[in-house]
Amino acid sequence: MRKKQSSSSSIEHKLAPRHGRFGWAWLLLWLLVGFTLEMLHGFKANAYLLDPIRREFWTLAHFHGVALALVNLIYVRWAEGNQLPTGQRNLASWALMAGSVLMPLGFFLGGLVHFEGDPGLGIFLAPPGALLILLTVCLQTIAAWRAEQ
């Protein structure tokens, strides 16, 4: 007869693999995007090199995608000993992953099709992504300080 796991430890066991799978897949994707950007640069692709907005926004997408993938991989370790209540823990997890998708995707789409001197409409995905990541960081910061008391 197996012991029934508490809902708190059940969520912990789901969060770490979830962020591990997401983090590694997201890191692979954005490293491939970076490799593609280097190839576009190396082959002197005019659609990339002669469009400064596209270059800037695709570089921002690559950087934020890789950085947020690494944050998710670090979160794997943090999720195991998390001090957040169960509901907030799940909210923080999903907010981090959603923000990790929206922010780099917003930069990428903003550079894909854009107006003269301005990014495309896809850039409007980046601010909500940033807010979701900020929500996760705020929840985790409060939990970290409460754990010290």
Secondary structure, DSSP 8 states (H G I E B T S, - for coil): ------HHHHHHHHHHHHHHHHHHHHHHHHHHHHHHHHHHHHTT-HHHHT-HHHHHHHHHHHHHHHHHHHHHHHHHHHHHT--S-HHHHHHHHHHHHHHHHHHHHHHHHHHHS-BTTB--GGGGGHHHHHHHHHHHHHHHHHHHHHHT-
